[in-house]
């Protein structure tokens, strides 16, 4: 690494929460801790973890190469760390802040959120009852059917966030320790616009109340090409109201890096993990 960062604070940064009454975004200053030096228990307890993983992808701007090579890599990694029976990837997103966007590129998300509300298991089953395109190709590649999705006793979503640009970037991602978040801290909202077929579904916005003083935020300085952050965004086994089944996360401005100098370039995949 080019810079030594202490565990107490990587930096203080501004995160955008949802307003407590009207949902209008509210900026809150928080401490971002260095996840490399923190004693965290792993994704099953705190919701996220750093994994060493080397990809065979040569060109991260090539969507077909990502689909052909990296989807299967991510499925294998998800099976390895979760113990699931089936892991399915059918899409990906690249994130950068460039004005001119290419296909499958979106801006970093500047909102404290998690991707799925508690009804996502029903959304998954419904979407695979009449599946086509890349979703159908994903089932065929893994030798499974929509019936396997329907009968799964547990559905979990793991996401993988990989930096494929400069090691130190303008808008990295911070992850919130799920042990410091209550289910009641989040509010569902309707979201449309993710690349996977343009479907609408309920996501979660985290509300600014007394939460910010309780939430523990972590990021990983200077992510290398052979590192990936795995984080859980849905787990049907944790929908009892007593457990936080999601991991809040958000892009944040690294105060040591001017916007675009260098700009972020990352790839993320959602992996549907099925336990039969």
C-alpha positions, -999 to +999 in steps of 0.1 A: +000+000+000+011+035-007-003+049+026-005+036+062-041+038+075-050+032+112-079+011+123-095+038+144-104+059+114-096+054+077-113+088+075-144+107+084-168+109+055-204+119+047-230+093+041-264+100+027-292+085+048-330+086+042-348+113+062-367+100+092-400+115+084-403+124+047-375+103+031-356+133+018-319+124+019-299+136+049-261+138+050-245+124+081-208+124+090-195+091+102-162+074+109-151+049+083-129+022+099-102+002+082-117-033+077-082-048+070-072-041+106-105-046+124-113-079+142-145-087+123-162-121+126-171-127+089-201-123+067-224-147+086-223-124+116-214-089+105-227-093+069-195-089+049-159-100+046-129-096+024-120-126+002-088-134-017-099-144-052-080-143-085-101-140-116-091-152-151-108-122-167-083-102-188-105-073-199-130-059-173-145-036-200-156-067-220-191-077-208-191-110-227-158-120-211-172-112-177-204-132-184-185-162-199-156-163-173-165-144-142-201-156-136-189-192-131-160-180-109-184-161-087-208-190-084-179-212-073-168-187-047-203-184-034-207-221-030-174-223-012-180-196+014-217-203+020-221-240+016-251-236-007-262-263-031-268-240-061-253-206-069-267-186-098-253-154-115-272-140-145-260-103-146-235-078-135-230-040-131-200-019-137-198+013-117-180+045-126-187+082-124-179+090-160-203+113-178-204+091-209-217+057-199-212+024-218-235-005-217-240-020-182-224+009-165-240+029-137-230+055-113-219+047-077-249+047-054-247+075-029-274+063-005-271+041+026-292+011+014-294-026+010-306-041-022-336-063-012-365-061+012-380-090+031-403-100+002-374-108-022-378-146-019-412-143-035-398-121-062-371-146-070-395-175-073-419-155-095-391-144-118-379-179-124-414-193-132-413-177-167-375-171-171-358-163-204-326-147-217-296-147-194-316-161-165-326-192-185-290-195-197-278-194-161-301-223-152-289-244-182-253-237-174-257-250-139-279-279-148-309-268-127-345-258-135-371-233-123-385-261-101-352-262-082-356-225-074-393-230-064-385-258-039-355-242-023-359-243+015-336-212+018-328-184-006-298-161+002-283-133-019-245-128-017-230-099-036-194-095-047-178-061-051-145-060-069-123-030-077-109-033-112-096+003-114-070+023-095-062+010-060-072+043-043-103+057-059-126+087-054-158+068-044-151+035-026-178+015-008-184+014+029-201-016+046-221-014+078-217-041+105-250-059+105-247-064+142-251-026+147-282-023+126-318-031+135-344-042+110-365-012+120-336+011+108-346+004+072-375+015+051-386-003+019-388+017-014-396+007-049-366+005-072-364+001-109-333+004-130-308-023-122-297-039-154-313-073-148-343-070-170-354-036-156-377-053-131-391-033-102-386-047-066-385-034-031-351-023-018-342-008+016-332+027+025-316+032+060-332+060+080-312+088+097-325+089+133-303+079+162-288+052+139-257+069+128-242+069+163-247+032+165-238+020+131-203+006+126-189+015+091-159-002+074-141-001+041-110-017+026-083+006+015-066+000-018-084-031-029-061-052-052-071-071-083-072-104-065-095-092-037-133-091-035-157-080-008-185-105-002-217-092+015-251-106+023-282-086+012-310-112+017-314-144+037-348-161+040-336-179+071-332-146+090-367-132+083-379-136+119-377-100+129-349-107+154-320-108+129-307-083+104-309-101+071-293-073+051-260-053+050-263-016+045-237-001+022-230+030+003-204+048-019-186+076+000-162+103-010-126+095+001-115+130+012-079+122+002-089+118-035-104+145-057-134+134-078-122+116-109-085+117-099-086+087-101-122+077-106-138+045-094-142+015-117-157-015-101-177-046-110-204-062-088-224-094-091-254-106-073-253-144-065-285-162-057-276-190-033-301-218-030-302-244-002-323-274-014 
